[in-house]
Amino acid sequence: MNSDTDLKIKNLRKSFGSNKVLNGIDFELKEGERVVVLGPSGSGKSTFLRCINWIEEPTSGEIVLDGVRITEKNVRKMRRSIGMVFQHFNLINNLTVMDNLTLAPVKLKLMKRDVAKKRAEKLLKHIGLLDKANAFPASLSGGQKQRVAIIRAMMLSPEVLLFDEPTSALDPESIGDVLSLIRELASRGMTFIIVTHEMGFAKEIATRIVFIDKGKIIEEGAPEEFFNHPKTPRVKEFLKKVL
């Protein structure tokens, strides 16, 4: 990755019919940043992530990664550089854990199957789930599924990882396991954007907090500044309710 801005978003808008979900977002992400996106339910946080990865095609605006604008023509290639971890895991239930991990790199012809398998085994061993390689997702706990989903996103060595509320469907013990894995990625310098309701984790992990409401970025800043000295009445109101 270069030392310049890696991800630039300009005037991003997304509408579903007459419902305007994103209303002109400007955003930049530099290498090594860990941005936590906060905001009330329905504010557009998840749609923001899904548009970055073009799971939802933006209505208008620009998304540029390493100087290349993401379009319908190059989105498949660009997705190799932007990994996504979903709220509900999105593992393929009729494939084993190993097949879930190796499917994309083999299908995209980025790795031969034996190479992909070795990488998957190494990642599974690292998170203590090598014994689950031939298991099906239905036999895993929620926390195990989410950790598998995270290393699936890491199989392609992405430049940027997007986490969409990765702990919201988990029990408290599983939340700790998943947050520990994300902490480890942070310690290695991984660049990521994470939507979360875990305020303590947000304070700990973020290099920057971004607050979205009604499809717009209302306020952003370093964690200490954001939580201790919020500038806008809307953020002050939000923090009173969640802290």
Secondary structure, DSSP 8 states (H G I E B T S, - for coil): --SSEEEEEEEEEEEETTEEEEEEEEEEEETT-EEEEE--TTSSHHHHHHHHTTSS--SEEEEEETTEE--TTTHHHHHTTEEEE-TT----TTS-HHHHHHHHHHHTTSS-HHHHHHHHHHHHHHTT-GGGTTS-GGGS-HHHHHHHHHHHHHTT--SEEEEESTTTTS-HHHHHHHHHHHHHHHHTT-EEEEE-S-HHHHHHH-SEEEEEETTEEEEEE-HHHHHHS--SHHHHHHHHHH-
